[in-house]
């Protein structure tokens, strides 16, 4: 077993070193361009690349023994098949560790020691998870190489979906470990002398067939949707890719001007004032926004969401980045790299940790799931401006228009105004008006607000939860439900 392990390492030592150096240079390059540790987009890109590397290694390593003569040479040696598999898996783990984990660790430790950028424990566990996902890809590739059909590569999709959860890196160890163990077991059982023989054991058969069926099902859905959408675009019937979308459909409503949207809703109204409101619409500039804040960050999550997690304060030349370990914002001068203190729940210099990971909005606003904070630009103090009910969550970033602050939640639209008579540097908020969501948060597409001379008009547009593409509504027009 030891001889086989070292012989496999010798096969790929040069290739592993080349890829490791290339990976290191690539990581250093992107870390120079931006803060690599806080970029969720780059995290996803590198995860995809590392999965491809794991898959490619399996094809090169195990696929080389796919021919019957080579497979017989490998499998008919004085070693149990389980030990042969273990030697090859351990060699692949070592190669992937050198190619993936070692460059990541070097960049991470270098950033942690030689800079004031935020480095949390979750970033070190991120390396563990990346290596685990690469090994899942290797297991799936090895399983496909030694199976009768190469389509069994689809077994990779189900464990990947089970392993990708919006949880902390510590909790993620459980599904990732189970998924890796799952793939390891079925790959181990596929290492047998007669590859054409049926799989033995009901449990092994179920563990092999279940992810294969799920994976092929998901693959078929993706392929069919791609064909239908591409075909619709080519023949000019897809409503999302036409100059003039179908009349009365949801796409036409979304593409319309906010004033037109409200006017369409008023045209169906029985209110005697609707006609007068319609004539005012061309003179108004309504505000349209929606429930585009789909989820909030989780502490120690696997990767950063594509939401603002910090801000740059030009006056004090300080860049604030949130630390999941300390639950505080840590400041640094991006030009000199000098540390600039902490920013806690009461503002700059305060080390009181936040209860939840906040999202940074414009105009010095911070949001958690149910709390709205404001930052004073002069004093750098932070005050709690509004707190939702216990069962309520923000679904959109604060909107400032018409001299009001509008907050969209999963239950209502809240409109507040600042009490300018107060002496406080951050004026307290007074309730102006609010309205419950007419159909709740499900399938809400957008909210449009217009200020009239003597009141307000609010339009809520709902869809049916499905887009007009692919298998969803390929030959139908989705009629929006609107209430003004």
LOBA-891836 format. One line per 10 residues: for each residue x, y, z of N, C-alpha, C. Coordinates in pm, whole numbers. Atoms other than C-alpha are relative to their C-alpha. Example, Ala and Ser with C-alpha at 12.3 -4.5 7.8 and 13.67 -1.06 7.14 Angstrom:
2
89 -119 0 1230 -450 780 90 120 0 ~ -82 -119 -6 1367 -106 714 -77 109 73
END
This chain:
484
83 -120 0 0 0 0 87 126 0 ~ -89 -115 -7 282 238 87 71 22 -133 ~ -69 -12 129 463 163 -238 -94 58 -106 ~ 97 -52 96 146 228 -440 -26 148 25 ~ 23 -140 -37 88 554 -251 113 89 -52 ~ -114 -83 45 438 685 -324 16 -3 -152 ~ -10 4 147 430 567 -684 -101 94 -65 ~ 100 -95 50 108 767 -739 45 144 21 ~ -52 -135 -25 271 1072 -580 108 36 -102 ~ -105 -27 97 569 1039 -812 -58 29 -139
63 -23 129 336 1030 -1110 -42 147 -17 ~ 60 -133 11 188 1370 -1030 79 108 73 ~ -72 -99 -80 462 1548 -834 30 127 -79 ~ -33 -118 81 570 1777 -1118 -125 81 -32 ~ 126 -68 33 214 1857 -1223 -57 70 124 ~ 51 -60 -122 118 1922 -861 75 127 36 ~ -80 -119 -30 404 2168 -812 -34 114 -94 ~ 35 -105 98 317 2355 -1132 -134 62 34 ~ 132 -51 -34 -48 2385 -1035 1 76 133 ~ -8 -68 -130 41 2483 -678 59 140 -16
-61 -132 23 266 2766 -795 -98 91 -75 ~ 98 -80 75 3 2882 -1046 -114 45 90 ~ 107 -35 -94 -264 2874 -777 45 109 97 ~ -54 -99 -93 -44 3069 -537 9 138 -66 ~ -12 -128 71 30 3339 -795 -137 61 -30 ~ 134 -49 27 -338 3363 -887 -65 58 125 ~ 55 -49 -127 -441 3402 -523 65 132 40 ~ -69 -124 -33 -177 3668 -464 -44 114 -90 ~ 43 -103 94 -288 3855 -775 -137 56 39 ~ 134 -46 -37 -654 3868 -673 -1 65 138
-8 -61 -132 -559 3949 -314 56 142 -8 ~ -49 -136 23 -377 4254 -450 -111 89 -56 ~ 106 -79 62 -679 4363 -654 -106 41 101 ~ 102 -29 -100 -922 4344 -362 22 -92 120 ~ -10 84 -119 -973 4189 -22 -62 -136 -33 ~ 45 131 46 -995 3827 -134 -86 -70 104 ~ 72 71 -105 -1123 3707 203 -144 46 15 ~ 135 -53 -15 -1436 3924 181 -81 -5 -129 ~ 66 1 131 -1527 3858 -183 -74 -132 -21 ~ 80 121 19 -1814 3610 -210 4 -50 -143
-4 41 141 -1798 3609 -591 126 -81 -29 ~ -124 74 23 -1433 3504 -597 1 -132 74 ~ 9 127 -72 -1503 3239 -334 -72 -105 -84 ~ 74 94 84 -1759 3081 -565 79 -42 -122 ~ -81 33 117 -1525 3100 -864 109 -100 35 ~ -108 92 -39 -1238 2933 -679 -56 -136 42 ~ 61 128 -34 -1471 2666 -540 -27 -81 -126 ~ 27 69 127 -1578 2580 -895 130 -49 -64 ~ -129 39 58 -1215 2574 -1014 58 -121 74 ~ -58 109 -77 -1106 2346 -731 -78 -129 -17
79 120 29 -1393 2106 -797 42 -58 -135 ~ -47 48 131 -1281 2087 -1160 139 -64 11 ~ -134 59 -19 -923 2020 -1044 -12 -140 59 ~ 21 132 -59 -1042 1734 -825 -53 -100 -100 ~ 57 87 101 -1245 1592 -1110 104 -37 -105 ~ -104 28 99 -958 1626 -1355 106 -94 51 ~ -99 92 -57 -717 1454 -1119 -51 -143 0 ~ 57 136 -1 -953 1157 -1086 4 -60 -139 ~ 0 52 137 -981 1126 -1464 141 -38 -43 ~ -138 30 36 -603 1140 -1506 55 -118 79
-60 102 -85 -521 914 -1213 -68 -135 -14 ~ 73 127 5 -793 650 -1209 -36 -37 -144 ~ 34 29 139 -888 686 -1575 112 -68 -76 ~ -114 66 66 -539 570 -1670 -7 -151 14 ~ 13 145 -21 -634 225 -1536 -133 -53 -55 ~ 132 42 44 -968 208 -1718 5 -117 -98 ~ -10 112 93 -850 -31 -1992 7 -131 77 ~ 4 127 -72 -909 -396 -1893 138 -51 40 ~ -133 51 -31 -540 -488 -1910 64 81 113 ~ -58 -85 -104 -434 -191 -1698 -74 -18 132
77 23 -121 -718 -249 -1452 40 -132 65 ~ -43 130 -54 -615 -613 -1414 138 12 63 ~ -134 -20 -57 -254 -503 -1354 -8 71 136 ~ 14 -73 -127 -371 -265 -1079 -66 -85 107 ~ 84 62 -101 -630 -480 -907 54 -137 43 ~ -49 135 -33 -456 -821 -920 143 10 53 ~ -127 -9 -70 -175 -752 -679 -23 -44 144 ~ 18 53 -137 -111 -885 -326 -48 108 98 ~ 61 -102 -86 -330 -612 -176 -151 -12 -12 ~ 146 -4 5 -694 -601 -83 -44 121 -82
47 -112 82 -899 -379 -315 -25 124 85 ~ 22 -116 -88 -984 -159 -18 131 74 26 ~ -130 -63 -24 -613 -95 43 51 68 -128 ~ -35 -66 126 -558 -20 -326 -74 133 -12 ~ 78 -123 4 -842 232 -312 54 102 100 ~ -49 -92 -103 -706 381 11 130 66 -42 ~ -127 -58 46 -359 427 -138 -23 107 -106 ~ 25 -98 106 -497 604 -443 -74 123 54 ~ 73 -113 -58 -737 819 -239 92 88 83 ~ -93 -78 -82 -464 921 4 99 77 -87
-91 -73 90 -230 1010 -281 -72 118 -65 ~ 77 -110 56 -506 1219 -440 -22 111 103 ~ 18 -98 -108 -571 1387 -105 129 81 20 ~ -129 -70 -16 -200 1471 -77 24 97 -115 ~ -20 -88 116 -182 1609 -430 -93 121 7 ~ 94 -112 -10 -496 1819 -381 36 93 116 ~ -44 -84 -112 -361 1939 -47 113 92 -42 ~ -111 -83 47 -44 2062 -217 -49 105 -100 ~ 46 -90 107 -229 2216 -513 -97 106 54 ~ 108 -89 -44 -523 2372 -324 26 57 139
-4 -45 -138 -477 2386 52 127 77 34 ~ -126 -65 -36 -109 2481 74 8 144 -49 ~ -2 -141 41 -129 2798 -144 -101 86 76 ~ 100 -75 -76 -449 2904 33 51 30 140 ~ -50 -19 -136 -286 2854 372 113 103 3 ~ -110 -96 5 24 3049 271 -52 143 -14 ~ 57 -134 18 -183 3346 149 -75 45 125 ~ 79 -35 -119 -411 3334 453 90 35 118 ~ -91 -28 -111 -130 3315 709 79 128 -26 ~ -71 -124 33 63 3585 525 -86 123 21
92 -112 -22 -242 3813 529 -24 22 148 ~ 26 -10 -144 -305 3737 896 117 61 75 ~ -119 -45 -73 53 3808 1006 48 136 -47 ~ -67 -118 56 166 4083 771 -94 115 -34 ~ 93 -109 33 -148 4298 736 -102 15 112 ~ 107 -26 -98 -434 4446 936 -136 -36 -58 ~ 128 44 55 -702 4294 712 -65 -101 94 ~ 75 89 -88 -974 4096 885 19 -145 -44 ~ -14 144 23 -889 3725 908 -67 -70 118 ~ 74 70 -104 -1135 3509 1102 30 -149 -4
-16 146 -6 -1136 3146 1207 -72 -66 -117 ~ 77 61 110 -1397 3079 938 82 -8 -129 ~ -82 3 121 -1139 3159 671 93 -122 -1 ~ -83 121 -7 -916 2875 794 -85 -124 -26 ~ 88 114 26 -1213 2637 794 -46 -2 -146 ~ 33 -7 143 -1289 2758 443 94 -87 -81 ~ -96 85 69 -971 2581 331 -37 -147 17 ~ 40 139 -26 -1090 2259 495 -117 -39 -91 ~ 117 31 82 -1422 2277 311 35 -6 -148 ~ -40 5 141 -1259 2355 -24 69 -131 -33
-69 128 22 -1036 2051 11 -100 -115 2 ~ 103 104 -6 -1340 1841 106 -82 -5 -128 ~ 77 -3 125 -1535 1955 -200 84 -52 -117 ~ -88 53 105 -1235 1881 -423 10 -152 10 ~ -4 146 -17 -1216 1531 -273 -132 -64 -40 ~ 128 53 49 -1588 1483 -339 3 -15 -152 ~ -10 7 147 -1521 1564 -704 92 -114 -42 ~ -90 111 34 -1229 1319 -707 -71 -133 17 ~ 72 126 -23 -1447 1045 -557 -100 -26 -112 ~ 98 19 107 -1720 1104 -815 69 -34 -132
-73 30 122 -1466 1108 -1098 58 -140 0 ~ -55 136 -10 -1298 791 -973 -110 -104 -15 ~ 113 92 11 -1636 623 -939 -44 -15 -145 ~ 40 5 141 -1721 715 -1299 102 -75 -83 ~ -106 64 79 -1384 589 -1427 -2 -152 11 ~ -3 145 -20 -1424 241 -1281 -138 -64 -15 ~ 135 54 18 -1798 202 -1349 -24 -33 -146 ~ 32 41 137 -1963 58 -1653 -37 119 -88 ~ 41 -119 75 -2105 395 -1758 64 123 60 ~ -61 -122 -49 -1936 729 -1735 -104 102 45
104 -92 -43 -2272 895 -1676 -20 -1 151 ~ 14 3 -145 -2244 797 -1310 73 117 65 ~ -59 -123 -54 -2045 1120 -1272 -108 87 61 ~ 112 -78 -54 -2391 1260 -1194 -21 -22 148 ~ 14 21 -144 -2360 1114 -844 56 119 79 ~ -60 -113 -70 -2164 1430 -760 -102 107 37 ~ 92 -112 -19 -2465 1664 -784 -76 -8 132 ~ 81 12 -121 -2675 1527 -498 80 29 128 ~ -76 -36 -120 -2402 1531 -229 41 147 6 ~ -37 -142 0 -2293 1880 -340 -117 86 46
117 -77 -42 -2647 2011 -300 -29 -18 148 ~ 22 25 -142 -2676 1848 40 104 70 87 ~ -109 -58 -79 -2345 1997 151 0 152 1 ~ -1 -147 9 -2405 2358 41 -119 56 76 ~ 104 -58 -83 -2603 2521 319 44 137 51 ~ -26 -133 -52 -2631 2875 451 13 -8 152 ~ -25 16 -144 -2483 2790 792 146 34 26 ~ -138 -29 -36 -2162 2849 979 92 -113 -47 ~ -95 101 47 -1847 2666 873 12 -116 97 ~ -8 108 -99 -1860 2466 1196 -117 -97 -17
116 87 24 -2214 2337 1138 8 -67 -135 ~ -11 55 135 -2129 2280 772 89 -123 -5 ~ -85 118 -4 -1872 2020 873 -82 -129 0 ~ 83 122 -9 -2156 1773 940 -51 -42 -138 ~ 45 46 133 -2326 1773 595 114 -26 -98 ~ -114 23 90 -1991 1804 417 67 -133 31 ~ -59 128 -38 -1848 1514 616 -85 -118 -42 ~ 90 109 39 -2156 1300 551 1 -19 -152 ~ -2 11 147 -2151 1379 178 130 -63 -48 ~ -129 58 38 -1780 1297 152 5 -148 36
3 141 -39 -1830 972 345 -89 -81 -93 ~ 92 64 94 -2122 887 117 72 -33 -131 ~ -70 22 126 -1915 930 -199 119 -95 17 ~ -113 89 -24 -1616 754 -43 -45 -146 4 ~ 50 138 -13 -1824 445 39 -36 -59 -136 ~ 42 57 128 -1977 404 -307 119 -12 -96 ~ -120 13 85 -1639 467 -474 83 -119 43 ~ -73 116 -51 -1473 211 -249 -62 -129 -53 ~ 68 121 44 -1736 -48 -344 8 -20 -152 ~ -13 15 145 -1685 26 -714 138 -51 -40
-133 57 25 -1319 -82 -686 -8 -151 19 ~ 11 144 -8 -1365 -451 -766 57 -59 -129 ~ -67 63 115 -1206 -700 -1003 -87 0 -124 ~ 93 6 113 -1511 -747 -1224 -88 126 2 ~ 75 -126 -1 -1637 -399 -1301 -137 -12 -64 ~ 128 20 67 -1923 -536 -1510 -101 -70 91 ~ 89 72 -90 -2067 -732 -1217 -94 98 72 ~ 93 -87 -74 -2376 -594 -1037 56 36 137 ~ -43 -44 -133 -2322 -403 -716 -60 -91 105 ~ 45 91 -105 -2345 -627 -413 -43 80 123
47 -63 -122 -2538 -534 -104 -110 101 -28 ~ 113 -90 22 -2875 -358 -85 34 143 41 ~ -36 -134 -47 -2737 -66 116 91 72 -97 ~ -92 -62 97 -2452 -2 -126 -72 34 -129 ~ 76 -25 123 -2692 -30 -420 -85 126 14 ~ 83 -119 -23 -2926 229 -268 85 126 7 ~ -86 -116 -13 -2642 463 -179 60 41 -134 ~ -53 -31 133 -2513 440 -536 -109 49 -94 ~ 107 -33 94 -2847 460 -715 -68 131 34 ~ 74 -120 -40 -3005 739 -511 65 129 -50
-59 -124 54 -2751 1014 -587 7 3 -152 ~ -4 5 145 -2728 892 -946 -134 43 -59 ~ 132 -36 49 -3103 923 -997 -28 148 21 ~ 22 -142 -28 -3119 1263 -829 86 87 -91 ~ -91 -78 83 -2816 1387 -1020 -46 5 -145 ~ 47 2 138 -2951 1275 -1358 -129 79 -16 ~ 124 -78 4 -3289 1427 -1276 29 150 -5 ~ -38 -141 -1 -3131 1763 -1194 68 40 -130 ~ -69 -28 126 -2909 1742 -1501 -99 13 -115 ~ 102 -6 106 -3209 1674 -1725 -79 131 8
73 -127 -16 -3393 1975 -1579 82 116 -55 ~ -86 -109 47 -3097 2202 -1646 10 -1 -152 ~ -16 9 146 -3052 2073 -2003 -129 40 -71 ~ 128 -31 65 -3423 2094 -2090 -30 149 10 ~ 23 -144 -15 -3452 2446 -1948 90 79 -94 ~ -92 -70 89 -3145 2554 -2142 -47 -8 -145 ~ 46 17 138 -3283 2409 -2466 -125 83 -27 ~ 123 -75 19 -3626 2566 -2418 25 150 -2 ~ -29 -143 -5 -3492 2906 -2322 76 43 -125 ~ -77 -34 120 -3235 2906 -2603 -88 -5 -124
91 8 115 -3501 2792 -2850 -96 117 -5 ~ 90 -115 -4 -3738 3065 -2733 68 128 -43 ~ -74 -119 41 -3470 3327 -2779 23 -1 -151 ~ -29 9 143 -3384 3199 -3129 -123 28 -85 ~ 121 -20 81 -3744 3196 -3254 -73 128 39 ~ 58 -130 -36 -3827 3522 -3075 -128 -7 79 ~ 123 13 -79 -4099 3393 -2841 24 16 150 ~ -28 -13 -143 -3923 3432 -2506 -28 145 43 ~ 40 -137 -36 -4083 3736 -2334 108 81 69 ~ -107 -73 -65 -3767 3824 -2147 102 54 -99
-101 -39 100 -3571 3872 -2470 -67 54 -126 ~ 67 -67 112 -3813 4064 -2691 -7 149 28 ~ 9 -146 -17 -3829 4436 -2754 -133 42 61 ~ 133 -32 -51 -4200 4436 -2676 -58 -124 66 ~ 52 119 -69 -4308 4186 -2408 -151 -12 -16 ~ 145 20 15 -4660 4036 -2410 -80 102 81 ~ 85 -99 -66 -4932 4287 -2325 -68 -60 122 ~ 68 43 -122 -5067 4260 -1974 77 -99 83 ~ -78 99 -73 -4788 4031 -1857 85 63 108 ~ -84 -46 -109 -4560 4055 -1559 126 68 -53
-121 -60 55 -4257 4134 -1777 -27 143 -46 ~ 35 -136 43 -4435 4436 -1929 -14 92 120 ~ 15 -80 -121 -4522 4557 -1580 135 36 60 ~ -131 -26 -59 -4164 4521 -1459 82 97 -85 ~ -76 -88 88 -4026 4705 -1764 -60 140 -10 ~ 67 -128 13 -4273 4989 -1740 59 103 97 ~ -37 -106 -93 -4207 5325 -1576 -88 -12 125 ~ 82 9 -122 -4325 5340 -1212 -133 72 -11 ~ 125 -73 14 -4585 5602 -1303 -99 -76 -88 ~ 87 80 86 -4722 5378 -1582 -57 -118 76
48 115 -79 -4744 5084 -1344 -117 39 87 ~ 109 -44 -87 -4959 5279 -1098 -122 36 -83 ~ 112 -37 85 -5172 5416 -1381 -76 -123 -48 ~ 67 123 42 -5244 5063 -1505 -84 -57 114 ~ 78 48 -113 -5352 4963 -1156 -122 84 26 ~ 114 -89 -24 -5577 5267 -1124 -107 -17 -106 ~ 99 16 107 -5745 5190 -1456 -104 -106 34 ~ 94 105 -40 -5911 4889 -1293 -70 33 132 ~ 54 -36 -130 -6009 5077 -977 -142 56 -13 ~ 136 -53 -6 -6369 5158 -883 -7 128 83
-3 -121 -81 -6261 5449 -663 -30 122 -88 ~ 33 -118 82 -6415 5775 -792 117 96 -18 ~ -115 -89 11 -6082 5950 -734 108 -55 -93 ~ -106 67 79 -5885 5706 -954 32 77 -128 ~ -24 -73 124 -5932 5910 -1273 83 124 24 ~ -79 -120 -34 -5797 6223 -1104 144 -37 31 ~ -137 45 -33 -5498 6029 -972 76 -38 -127 ~ -65 40 125 -5428 5890 -1318 54 121 -76 ~ -47 -119 71 -5400 6239 -1464 123 62 64 ~ -117 -54 -68 -5138 6326 -1203 126 -83 -23
-114 91 9 -4914 6029 -1276 113 50 -90 ~ -113 -46 83 -4716 6180 -1568 81 112 63 ~ -70 -111 -64 -4623 6472 -1342 81 -45 121 ~ -65 50 -121 -4494 6253 -1058 119 -90 -34 ~ -115 90 13 -4175 6055 -1007 -6 -102 114 ~ 12 100 -107 -4274 5749 -803 131 -76 22 ~ -117 81 -37 -4016 5530 -630 -39 -147 -3 ~ 25 145 6 -4000 5159 -709 115 -73 68 ~ -99 86 -65 -3819 4908 -490 -68 -133 30 ~ 59 132 -22 -3873 4551 -381 70 -79 106
-60 88 -102 -3790 4263 -148 125 -68 -52 ~ -121 53 63 -3443 4224 -292 106 -40 101 ~ -91 48 -104 -3276 4153 41 -51 -137 42 ~ 58 133 -15 -3341 3780 26 44 -69 130 ~ -48 66 -121 -3129 3673 323 108 84 64 ~ -101 -72 -75 -2901 3808 590 121 -92 24 ~ -117 83 -28 -2546 3692 660 -16 -77 130 ~ -3 85 -120 -2492 3417 916 141 6 57 ~ -132 -7 -63 -2209 3433 1165 83 -124 -36 ~ -95 104 39 -1906 3228 1053 -47 -79 -123
49 70 117 -2079 3143 725 115 -35 -94 ~ -103 56 89 -1889 2955 454 62 107 -88 ~ -50 -105 87 -1857 3255 224 -81 126 24 ~ 70 -127 -17 -1955 3620 221 -107 16 -106 ~ 104 -32 97 -2283 3720 59 40 123 -79 ~ -26 -118 82 -2279 3976 -218 -81 119 51 ~ 64 -112 -67 -2400 4239 26 109 84 64 ~ -104 -84 -63 -2207 4538 163 26 -41 144 ~ -38 40 -136 -2019 4417 471 94 98 66 ~ -89 -101 -54 -1824 4734 535 -16 129 -78
7 -127 71 -1773 5091 423 131 75 19 ~ -120 -84 -7 -1503 5349 362 -39 139 46 ~ 24 -132 -55 -1501 5666 568 112 93 -48 ~ -101 -82 67 -1323 5923 355 61 104 93 ~ -50 -108 -85 -1293 6195 621 110 -48 93 ~ -99 55 -92 -1101 5973 862 92 -101 -68 ~ -82 94 77 -943 5759 585 2 -138 66 ~ 13 128 -69 -1074 5444 747 -94 -91 -78 ~ 83 103 60 -1206 5130 586 -44 -97 108 ~ 54 86 -105 -1437 4933 818 -46 -133 -61
36 135 44 -1470 4556 769 -46 -81 120 ~ 58 72 -113 -1680 4325 983 77 -128 28 ~ -67 122 -46 -1510 4051 1186 -102 -92 65 ~ 94 97 -56 -1720 3742 1255 49 -53 134 ~ -51 48 -129 -1491 3641 1541 -38 94 113 ~ 23 -98 -106 -1532 3961 1740 -138 64 -10 ~ 131 -62 26 -1872 4064 1594 8 152 10 ~ -26 -143 3 -1729 4413 1547 55 36 -136 ~ -70 -51 117 -1613 4628 1260 142 39 41 ~ -139 -35 -23 -1235 4659 1244 44 100 -106
-40 -106 92 -1088 4973 1092 146 -9 -38 ~ -137 -6 47 -774 5012 886 12 110 -105 ~ -29 -98 104 -615 5278 670 44 -77 -124 ~ -36 81 117 -613 5123 320 130 45 -67 ~ -123 -49 63 -318 5342 214 124 -44 77 ~ -116 36 -81 -82 5280 505 -12 -139 60 ~ 22 129 -63 -238 4959 635 -6 4 151 ~ 0 -12 -146 -244 5095 991 -139 -31 55 ~ 126 30 -67 -512 4969 1229 -63 129 52 ~ 71 -122 -40 -778 5229 1312 -107 -25 105
93 23 -110 -962 5074 1605 -117 -88 -38 ~ 117 85 17 -1298 4904 1636 -125 87 -5 ~ 130 -67 10 -1659 4998 1569 -104 -98 49 ~ 97 90 -60 -1917 4838 1795 -142 50 -10 ~ 143 -30 9 -2287 4865 1860 -32 145 36 ~ 21 -141 -35 -2249 5217 2003 86 95 -81 ~ -76 -88 87 -2013 5349 1737 149 -26 5 ~ -145 14 6 -1640 5403 1681 59 1 140 ~ -66 10 -129 -1418 5306 1973 -73 -87 99 ~ 76 85 -91 -1689 5092 2133 21 -146 -39
-26 141 26 -1620 4720 2169 -118 -89 39 ~ 120 81 -25 -1979 4608 2238 -36 -75 -127 ~ 23 76 125 -2040 4326 1988 -145 10 -47 ~ 135 6 57 -2338 4314 1754 -62 -136 31 ~ 70 126 -23 -2604 4051 1813 -1 -86 -126 ~ 3 70 129 -2620 3960 1444 94 70 -96 ~ -86 -59 103 -2404 4019 1138 -81 105 -75 ~ 78 -106 65 -2518 4356 995 28 10 -150 ~ -15 -36 140 -2568 4467 637 12 151 -8 ~ -25 -144 10 -2434 4810 545 -80 55 -118
77 -68 104 -2670 5036 351 58 138 -25 ~ -47 -134 30 -2628 5385 209 -41 97 111 ~ 33 -110 -91 -2643 5711 405 28 -34 146 ~ -35 33 -137 -2481 5561 712 -101 -86 72 ~ 99 89 -60 -2750 5300 771 56 -141 11 ~ -36 140 -21 -2695 4952 913 -127 -77 33 ~ 115 86 -24 -2944 4667 916 45 -133 57 ~ -4 142 -34 -2968 4343 1106 -137 -56 -35 ~ 126 61 41 -3260 4104 1070 -122 83 43 ~ 117 -72 -49 -3493 4317 1280 34 133 66
-39 -128 -60 -3302 4634 1378 60 90 -107 ~ -47 -102 94 -3229 4955 1188 83 101 79 ~ -92 -89 -71 -2925 5157 1301 41 115 -92 ~ -51 -114 73 -2796 5498 1200 134 43 56 ~ -134 -44 -40 -2438 5629 1209 11 150 -21 ~ -24 -143 11 -2361 5994 1281 135 23 -68 ~ -123 -19 77 -2103 6106 1025 104 82 74 ~ -94 -88 -71 -1949 6367 1259 57 -65 125 ~ -45 56 -128 -1934 6191 1595 35 -147 -8 ~ -23 144 17 -1915 5833 1459 -72 -83 105
83 76 -93 -2178 5729 1711 -110 -72 -77 ~ 105 76 64 -2436 5469 1622 -117 -15 97 ~ 120 7 -82 -2793 5472 1750 -100 -94 -65 ~ 109 85 48 -3080 5226 1722 -116 91 -39 ~ 104 -90 49 -3338 5403 1507 -137 -66 -6 ~ 129 68 6 -3608 5138 1470 22 -149 19 ~ -6 145 -21 -3670 4782 1585 -134 -60 -38 ~ 121 68 44 -3919 4546 1426 -56 -89 110 ~ 58 99 -91 -4150 4304 1598 83 -127 -3 ~ -84 120 -13 -4002 3973 1707 -15 -93 -119
25 94 110 -4161 3779 1419 15 67 -137 ~ -10 -79 123 -4066 4038 1155 145 11 -44 ~ -135 -7 56 -3765 4061 924 2 98 -117 ~ -17 -89 113 -3638 4322 682 18 -82 -128 ~ -17 65 131 -3668 4221 316 55 96 -105 ~ -56 -98 92 -3528 4537 158 85 101 75 ~ -83 -104 -59 -3269 4805 220 -82 127 17 ~ 75 -125 -21 -3392 5141 355 3 88 -124 ~ 14 -91 114 -3517 5379 87 -27 141 53 ~ 19 -140 -41 -3485 5756 135 -50 81 -119
62 -77 108 -3722 5956 -84 -120 75 59 ~ 114 -83 -42 -3990 6224 -45 14 50 144 ~ -20 -42 -138 -3832 6329 285 -39 -106 101 ~ 40 111 -86 -3917 5988 431 104 -111 -7 ~ -80 123 1 -3740 5664 520 -99 -115 -8 ~ 93 110 24 -3919 5356 386 69 -133 28 ~ -53 131 -39 -3861 5014 537 -98 -107 -43 ~ 83 111 47 -3994 4699 371 35 -125 80 ~ -19 121 -78 -4041 4389 586 -82 -113 -61 ~ 78 114 49 -4198 4048 540 -146 9 40
140 -16 -41 -4524 4185 686 -61 133 -43 ~ 57 -133 25 -4561 4554 604 102 92 -64 ~ -81 -111 46 -4430 4869 443 -11 111 104 ~ -4 -99 -106 -4324 5119 709 62 128 -55 ~ -50 -130 45 -4280 5487 627 20 89 123 ~ -37 -80 -117 -4100 5705 883 51 136 -46 ~ -59 -131 26 -3992 6068 901 83 42 120 ~ -89 -46 -107 -3717 6232 1100 -60 120 72 ~ 46 -110 -82 -3809 6461 1385 109 108 -1 ~ -103 -102 18 -3607 6764 1273 0 103 113
3 -94 -113 -3713 6959 1582 88 -46 115 ~ -83 52 -108 -3505 6732 1804 142 53 -13 ~ -137 -55 -3 -3160 6853 1909 105 -106 -28 ~ -96 108 19 -2999 6514 1854 64 8 -138 ~ -70 -1 128 -2735 6482 1580 -60 -101 -96 ~ 75 96 80 -2922 6175 1458 -145 8 44 ~ 137 -23 -45 -3290 6277 1472 -77 -130 21 ~ 84 120 -18 -3533 6022 1614 -104 -11 -111 ~ 96 25 107 -3780 5867 1374 -142 -3 55 ~ 141 -3 -35 -4153 5929 1390 -78 -80 -104
83 78 91 -4412 5696 1241 -85 93 -85 ~ 81 -82 91 -4570 5857 934 -124 -79 -43 ~ 109 90 33 -4781 5572 797 59 -136 -32 ~ -42 136 35 -4763 5201 732 -117 -74 -58 ~ 105 80 62 -4953 4940 537 45 -145 -3 ~ -29 143 3 -4970 4563 564 11 -47 -145 ~ -11 57 134 -4862 4364 260 -131 -71 -33 ~ 134 54 29 -5190 4274 87 -3 -152 -16 ~ -3 146 17 -5083 3918 2 120 -62 71 ~ -115 52 -70 -4792 3875 239 126 12 -84
-128 -15 73 -4427 3844 129 17 -96 -118 ~ -19 102 103 -4473 3541 -98 -29 55 -139 ~ 13 -39 141 -4417 3623 -468 -14 151 -19 ~ 3 -145 19 -4402 4000 -407 115 40 -92 ~ -101 -40 98 -4220 4150 -707 55 139 28 ~ -46 -136 -21 -4207 4520 -632 -105 81 72 ~ 87 -98 -66 -4352 4810 -436 32 136 -63 ~ -18 -132 59 -4405 5151 -597 -79 101 81 ~ 62 -102 -86 -4480 5461 -391 4 134 -72 ~ 11 -133 60 -4602 5797 -523 -62 95 101
52 -102 -91 -4663 6115 -324 -91 96 -77 ~ 96 -92 60 -4975 6309 -417 -4 130 78 ~ 15 -127 -70 -5079 6657 -314 -59 -19 139 ~ 71 19 -126 -5299 6522 -38 7 -143 51 ~ -11 136 -50 -5175 6171 29 103 -81 -77 ~ -97 91 60 -4992 5867 -103 -72 -108 -78 ~ 45 118 74 -5044 5593 -359 110 -105 9 ~ -97 110 -10 -4876 5257 -310 -49 -116 -85 ~ 33 111 89 -4872 4981 -571 81 -122 41 ~ -65 128 -29 -4793 4620 -479 -23 -93 -118
10 90 115 -4719 4390 -773 51 -138 41 ~ -34 139 -32 -4717 4012 -725 7 -81 -128 ~ -6 97 108 -4617 3736 -962 -61 -131 48 ~ 45 132 -43 -4692 3366 -943 115 -87 48 ~ -115 74 -49 -4345 3269 -825 80 -67 -107 ~ -70 66 110 -4234 3153 -1170 29 103 -107 ~ -36 -93 107 -4050 3338 -1443 -55 -50 -133 ~ 53 37 131 -4169 3341 -1802 108 -58 -89 ~ -104 63 80 -3881 3124 -1921 -1 -148 28 ~ -23 143 -23 -3799 2760 -1960 -128 -76 27
114 84 -32 -4037 2510 -1804 -107 77 75 ~ 92 -71 -87 -4206 2780 -1597 -127 43 -73 ~ 117 -51 71 -4438 2975 -1826 40 22 -146 ~ -60 -17 134 -4286 2910 -2168 -103 47 -102 ~ 99 -35 101 -4609 2941 -2365 -116 81 58 ~ 106 -74 -64 -4814 3148 -2122 48 138 40 ~ -31 -134 -49 -4830 3507 -2009 -40 6 147 ~ 29 -10 -142 -4806 3558 -1635 -72 132 25 ~ 74 -122 -30 -5073 3806 -1535 35 47 141 ~ -35 -48 -134 -4954 4024 -1247 -125 29 81
107 -41 -92 -5173 4077 -945 46 128 64 ~ -42 -132 -45 -5166 4440 -847 -108 61 88 ~ 92 -76 -84 -5324 4642 -570 59 136 26 ~ -42 -137 -24 -5302 5019 -548 -84 57 115
END
